[in-house]
Amino acid sequence: MKNWKRLSSSVFLFIPFLCCTCIFSQEIKISDETQTCLDCHTGLHPGIVEEWGKSSHALTSPSAALKKQGVDKLVSSEKIPETLLNNTVGCAECHTINPETHKDSFDHADFSVHPVVTPKDCSVCHSTEAMQYEKNIMSHAYGNLMNNPVYRDLASSINGIQTFDKMSLSIEPPDDLTNADSCLSCHGTMLKVSGTKTRETDLGEMDFPAIEGWPNQGVGRINPDGSKGSCASCHGRHAFSIETARKPDTCSRCHKGPDVPAYPVYKVSKHGNIYSSKEKSWDFKAVPWTIGKDFSAPTCATCHASLLTDTEGNVVAERSHQMNDRLYK
């Protein structure tokens, strides 16, 4: 996809293969703002651009997504701003939305751009999921750790520098980067804009916001717009793939330590054994996700998040991003 100005036509040719159930009233178009981004970033960040180009965001429009019905529908917002309806969800649609709430917004190529895309931004199309995630225990992961003195002492004892002097053992508190690279890589950091810094780029010197705690995709990240969490924790940038979120390997990033051993327990279970043996034949992209047809054993998402139907189309479990709502009680 080297000529992004042709994407609206080239994408349309691939639609029967990649998204045969989509409803289109017109060819998908890239907004002028996103095209401006792509003109530079295709050369500067080809991997990111190619990943986005294969995503559902690049291959459909909000107006087409709104036309889907029932279990096939992936957007939960009933109304989406008219300016966003008929274009792909691209760079500008995510990185320039809600600029007034983003303390990380900065002037870039005549746009007000923010590097950090948050659940509040995603809520423009996925309002129900964002609301559910706010109630999720994971969205409070930063505060649950940093406001708990027992956990903070434990983290300091592991991350701090131990010294032995005059028959006494002492621990120097860990620095912020050490904490961000360990506990807070999963729990999330607090992103604070501390000013701007100048960088030398392929296009010359540019000013960017200096953000403490960034980059970070932690589940309880405190964002510059005041929201909590990161959709990219499970869905990954810039594809934001439902397939990625459904695989237990994604959950393993955080749920594998001795204090949260869910993933290693799952891997040695019969369910995990079946997943390891059969997952290459499963369909992780299907919407809805049909038990027995698309997969034959539970993954983390099966029990805690995904919309599930039986082979007759009956809904077995509704989709939820409030994972603690589907815990055993």
C-alpha positions as CSV (number, residue, x, y, z in Angstrom):
1,M,0.0,0.0,0.0
2,K,2.6,2.5,-1.1
3,N,0.2,4.9,-2.8
4,W,-2.2,5.8,0.0
5,K,-4.1,8.3,-2.2
6,R,-5.4,5.3,-4.0
7,L,-6.5,3.5,-0.9
8,S,-10.2,4.3,-1.2
9,S,-10.3,2.4,-4.5
10,S,-7.8,-0.4,-3.7
11,V,-9.5,-1.1,-0.3
12,F,-12.9,-1.5,-2.1
13,L,-11.4,-4.3,-4.3
14,F,-10.3,-6.3,-1.2
15,I,-13.6,-5.9,0.7
16,P,-15.2,-9.1,-0.6
17,F,-12.3,-11.1,0.8
18,L,-11.7,-9.2,4.1
19,C,-15.1,-8.0,5.2
20,C,-17.7,-9.8,3.1
21,T,-20.5,-9.1,5.5
22,C,-20.0,-5.4,5.6
23,I,-22.7,-3.1,4.2
24,F,-21.4,-0.3,2.0
25,S,-23.3,2.4,0.4
26,Q,-20.2,4.0,-1.1
27,E,-16.5,3.5,-1.5
28,I,-14.5,4.0,1.7
29,K,-12.8,7.4,1.8
30,I,-9.8,8.6,3.7
31,S,-10.3,12.1,5.2
32,D,-8.1,14.9,3.9
33,E,-6.7,15.2,7.5
34,T,-5.7,11.5,7.7
35,Q,-4.3,11.6,4.1
36,T,-2.0,14.5,5.3
37,C,-0.7,12.2,8.1
38,L,-0.2,9.3,5.7
39,D,1.7,11.4,3.2
40,C,4.5,11.8,5.8
41,H,4.2,8.7,8.1
42,T,4.0,6.1,5.3
43,G,7.7,6.8,4.8
44,L,8.6,7.5,8.4
45,H,6.6,4.7,10.1
46,P,5.8,2.1,7.4
47,G,5.1,-0.7,9.9
48,I,2.4,1.4,11.7
49,V,0.8,2.5,8.5
50,E,0.7,-1.0,7.0
51,E,-0.7,-2.4,10.3
52,W,-3.5,0.2,10.3
53,G,-4.1,-0.4,6.5
54,K,-5.1,-4.0,7.3
55,S,-7.4,-3.1,10.2
56,S,-11.1,-2.9,10.4
57,H,-10.8,0.8,11.0
58,A,-9.1,1.2,7.6
59,L,-11.5,-1.1,5.8
60,T,-14.8,0.2,6.9
61,S,-16.5,3.4,7.9
62,P,-18.7,4.3,11.0
63,S,-21.7,4.8,8.7
64,A,-21.3,1.2,7.4
65,A,-20.8,-0.2,10.9
66,L,-23.9,1.5,12.1
67,K,-26.0,-0.3,9.5
68,K,-25.2,-3.7,10.9
69,Q,-27.8,-5.2,13.2
70,G,-27.9,-7.4,16.3
71,V,-24.9,-9.5,17.1
72,D,-23.1,-8.5,13.9
73,K,-22.8,-4.9,15.2
74,L,-19.4,-3.8,16.6
75,V,-20.1,-0.1,17.4
76,S,-22.3,0.6,20.4
77,S,-22.7,4.4,20.0
78,E,-26.1,5.3,18.4
79,K,-24.9,8.6,17.2
80,I,-21.5,9.4,15.7
81,P,-20.5,12.9,14.6
82,E,-21.4,13.5,11.0
83,T,-17.8,14.6,10.2
84,L,-16.6,11.0,11.0
85,L,-19.4,9.0,9.5
86,N,-18.2,8.3,5.9
87,N,-14.5,8.2,6.2
88,T,-12.1,5.4,7.5
89,V,-11.1,5.7,11.1
90,G,-7.6,6.9,10.5
91,C,-4.8,8.8,12.1
92,A,-6.6,12.1,12.4
93,E,-9.9,10.6,13.6
94,C,-8.1,9.1,16.6
95,H,-5.2,11.5,17.3
96,T,-7.0,14.9,16.8
97,I,-10.4,14.2,18.4
98,N,-11.4,15.9,21.7
99,P,-8.3,18.2,21.6
100,E,-9.7,20.5,24.3
101,T,-9.6,17.7,26.9
102,H,-6.1,16.5,26.0
103,K,-3.2,18.1,27.9
104,D,-0.9,16.3,25.5
105,S,-2.2,18.2,22.5
106,F,0.4,20.1,20.5
107,D,0.6,21.9,17.1
108,H,1.8,19.6,14.4
109,A,1.5,20.1,10.7
110,D,-1.2,22.7,11.3
111,F,-3.2,20.2,13.4
112,S,-3.8,20.0,17.1
113,V,-2.5,16.4,17.7
114,H,-2.3,14.3,20.8
115,P,0.0,11.2,21.0
116,V,-2.1,9.4,23.6
117,V,-5.4,7.9,22.4
118,T,-7.6,7.1,25.3
119,P,-10.9,5.2,26.1
120,K,-12.7,8.5,26.1
121,D,-11.6,9.0,22.5
122,C,-12.6,5.5,21.5
123,S,-16.0,6.1,23.2
124,V,-17.1,8.2,20.3
125,C,-17.9,4.9,18.5
126,H,-17.6,2.4,21.3
127,S,-19.5,4.2,24.1
128,T,-20.9,1.1,25.9
129,E,-17.5,-0.6,26.0
130,A,-15.8,2.5,27.4
131,M,-18.5,2.9,30.1
132,Q,-18.1,-0.8,31.0
133,Y,-14.4,-0.5,31.2
134,E,-14.6,2.4,33.6
135,K,-16.3,0.0,36.1
136,N,-13.7,-2.7,35.4
137,I,-11.2,-3.4,38.2
138,M,-8.4,-3.2,35.6
139,S,-9.2,0.5,34.9
140,H,-8.3,1.2,38.6
141,A,-5.1,-0.8,38.5
142,Y,-2.8,2.2,38.9
143,G,-4.6,3.5,42.0
144,N,-5.0,0.0,43.4
145,L,-1.2,-0.4,43.4
146,M,0.1,3.1,44.1
147,N,-2.5,3.9,46.8
148,N,-1.9,0.7,48.7
149,P,1.1,1.0,51.1
150,V,1.5,-2.8,51.4
151,Y,2.0,-3.1,47.6
152,R,4.2,-0.1,47.4
153,D,6.4,-1.5,50.1
154,L,6.6,-4.8,48.3
155,A,7.4,-3.0,45.0
156,S,10.1,-0.9,46.6
157,S,11.7,-4.0,48.2
158,I,11.9,-5.6,44.8
159,N,12.7,-2.6,42.6
160,G,14.8,-0.5,45.1
161,I,18.5,-0.7,45.5
162,Q,19.5,-2.7,48.6
163,T,22.6,-1.5,50.5
164,F,24.4,-3.0,53.5
165,D,26.2,-0.6,55.7
166,K,27.3,-0.8,59.4
167,M,25.5,-4.1,59.9
168,S,22.3,-2.7,58.6
169,L,20.3,-3.4,55.5
170,S,18.5,-0.5,53.8
171,I,16.6,0.0,50.6
172,E,16.9,3.1,48.4
173,P,13.5,3.9,46.8
174,P,13.3,2.8,43.1
175,D,13.3,5.6,40.5
176,D,10.3,6.2,38.3
177,L,11.7,4.5,35.2
178,T,12.3,1.3,37.2
179,N,8.8,1.3,38.5
180,A,7.4,2.1,35.0
181,D,9.3,-0.8,33.5
182,S,8.1,-3.3,36.0
183,C,4.9,-3.0,38.0
184,L,3.5,-0.1,36.1
185,S,4.0,-1.6,32.7
186,C,0.9,-3.6,33.5
187,H,-0.8,-1.5,36.1
188,G,-0.3,1.7,34.1
189,T,1.6,4.9,34.7
190,M,0.3,8.4,35.4
191,L,0.9,10.4,32.3
192,K,1.9,14.0,33.1
193,V,2.7,16.6,30.5
194,S,5.8,18.5,31.8
195,G,6.4,20.8,28.9
196,T,7.8,20.4,25.4
197,K,11.1,19.0,24.0
198,T,12.8,19.6,20.7
199,R,13.8,16.5,18.6
200,E,15.8,16.2,15.4
201,T,13.6,14.3,12.9
202,D,14.0,13.4,9.2
203,L,12.0,16.5,8.5
204,G,14.1,18.8,10.7
205,E,13.6,20.0,14.3
206,M,10.2,19.6,15.8
207,D,8.7,20.3,19.2
208,F,6.8,17.5,21.0
209,P,5.1,17.3,24.4
210,A,7.3,15.8,27.1
211,I,5.1,13.2,28.8
212,E,6.2,11.6,32.0
213,G,5.3,7.9,32.1
214,W,5.0,7.6,28.4
215,P,5.0,5.3,26.4
216,N,2.8,3.0,28.4
217,Q,-0.2,0.8,27.6
218,G,-1.1,-0.3,31.1
219,V,-4.7,-1.3,31.9
220,G,-5.1,1.4,34.6
221,R,-3.0,4.1,32.9
222,I,-4.1,7.7,34.0
223,N,-4.4,9.6,30.8
224,P,-3.9,13.3,30.1
225,D,-7.6,13.8,29.5
226,G,-8.4,12.3,32.9
227,S,-9.7,9.0,31.7
228,K,-8.3,5.6,32.9
229,G,-6.9,2.7,31.0
230,S,-5.8,1.9,27.5
231,C,-7.8,0.0,24.9
232,A,-4.5,-0.9,23.3
233,S,-3.7,-3.1,26.4
234,C,-5.8,-5.8,24.9
235,H,-6.4,-4.8,21.3
236,G,-3.0,-3.5,20.4
237,R,-2.0,-0.5,18.3
238,H,-2.7,0.2,15.4
239,A,-4.7,-2.7,14.3
240,F,-7.0,-2.8,17.4
241,S,-7.7,-6.4,16.5
242,I,-10.5,-8.4,18.0
243,E,-8.4,-11.5,17.2
244,T,-5.6,-10.3,19.4
245,A,-7.9,-9.5,22.3
246,R,-9.4,-13.0,22.1
247,K,-6.2,-14.9,22.4
248,P,-4.9,-15.8,25.9
249,D,-1.4,-14.9,24.9
250,T,-2.5,-11.2,25.1
251,C,-3.7,-11.7,28.7
252,S,-0.5,-13.5,29.6
253,R,1.4,-10.2,29.4
254,C,0.1,-9.3,32.8
255,H,-1.4,-12.5,34.3
256,K,1.6,-14.7,34.5
257,G,3.5,-13.6,37.7
258,P,3.5,-15.4,41.0
259,D,0.9,-13.0,42.4
260,V,-1.4,-13.3,39.3
261,P,-0.8,-16.8,38.0
262,A,-4.0,-17.2,35.9
263,Y,-2.2,-17.7,32.6
264,P,0.2,-20.4,33.6
265,V,-2.7,-22.2,35.4
266,Y,-4.7,-21.9,32.2
267,K,-1.8,-23.2,30.0
268,V,-1.5,-26.4,32.0
269,S,-5.3,-27.0,32.2
270,K,-7.2,-29.1,29.7
271,H,-8.7,-26.0,28.2
272,G,-5.2,-24.6,27.7
273,N,-4.0,-27.8,26.2
274,I,-6.8,-27.9,23.7
275,Y,-6.1,-24.2,22.8
276,S,-2.4,-25.0,22.3
277,S,-3.2,-28.0,20.0
278,K,-6.1,-26.5,18.0
279,E,-5.9,-22.8,18.0
280,K,-4.5,-22.6,14.4
281,S,-7.8,-24.0,13.1
282,W,-10.0,-21.7,15.2
283,D,-11.5,-18.5,13.8
284,F,-10.7,-15.6,16.1
285,K,-12.1,-12.9,13.8
286,A,-15.7,-14.2,13.5
287,V,-18.4,-11.9,14.8
288,P,-20.4,-13.2,16.5
289,W,-18.1,-15.9,18.0
290,T,-19.9,-19.3,17.7
291,I,-19.2,-22.0,20.3
292,G,-18.2,-25.3,18.7
293,K,-17.9,-23.7,15.2
294,D,-15.3,-21.0,15.7
295,F,-13.5,-22.5,18.7
296,S,-13.8,-25.7,20.8
297,A,-12.4,-24.7,24.2
298,P,-12.6,-21.6,26.4
299,T,-10.0,-18.8,26.3
300,C,-9.8,-16.0,28.8
301,A,-12.0,-13.8,26.6
302,T,-14.6,-16.6,26.2
303,C,-15.4,-16.5,29.9
304,H,-14.7,-12.9,30.8
305,A,-15.5,-10.7,27.8
306,S,-16.7,-12.1,24.4
307,L,-20.1,-12.1,22.8
308,L,-20.9,-15.8,22.3
309,T,-23.6,-17.6,20.3
310,D,-24.5,-21.2,19.8
311,T,-24.7,-22.8,16.3
312,E,-28.4,-21.8,16.0
313,G,-27.6,-18.1,16.6
314,N,-28.8,-17.9,20.2
315,V,-26.8,-15.5,22.4
316,V,-25.1,-17.5,25.2
317,A,-23.2,-14.5,26.7
318,E,-23.3,-10.8,25.9
319,R,-20.1,-8.9,25.1
320,S,-18.7,-7.1,28.1
321,H,-15.7,-5.0,28.8
322,Q,-16.5,-5.1,32.5
323,M,-14.5,-8.2,33.1
324,N,-15.2,-8.4,36.8
325,D,-18.9,-8.7,35.9
326,R,-18.2,-12.1,34.5
327,L,-16.1,-13.5,37.4
328,Y,-17.2,-16.5,39.4
329,K,-19.3,-15.3,42.3
